[in-house]
Amino acid sequence: MENREKESMENQEENEEAGPPPGWQPIPPPLPVPSPSEMAQMVCGSCRQLLAYPRGARHVKCSCCQTVNFVLEAHQVGQVKCASCAVLLMYPYGASSVRCSSCRFVTEIGDHNRRAPWSVQQGQSAPPSNTVR
């Protein structure tokens, strides 16, 4: 019986020296957890789930309904109250209307909510092409 134990121990030592079994891969180190200042939040446009995402992301996929949400920065967003239920709605500048995620009513965006053209925002208005000098 001692011989069998010796052989078993020798085989075990040989296996340990040979390395990991074929197909074995090490577990990658965990990704660093971003600090709260590097995170942002938004509400899913489909199911209204609160989503947290790394600041600077362009798209966020909802873990609840799998909808891919487009992320807009503060300077790209307009706000208007729903004409039906008065919920404050956010929409991308330039949109002609916005559908309320609460009551599904479509609110038209008036001229007072529309964003000025980029050239006006930059203070660089191009001269008319038919100007006589």
Secondary structure, 3 states (H helix, E strand, C coil): CHHHHHHHHHHHHHHHHHCCCCCCCCCCCCCCCCCHHHEEEEECCCCCCEEEEECCCCEEECCCCCCEEECCCHHHEEEEECCCCCCEEEEECCCCEEECCCCCCEEECCHHHCCCCHHHHHCCCCCCCCCCC
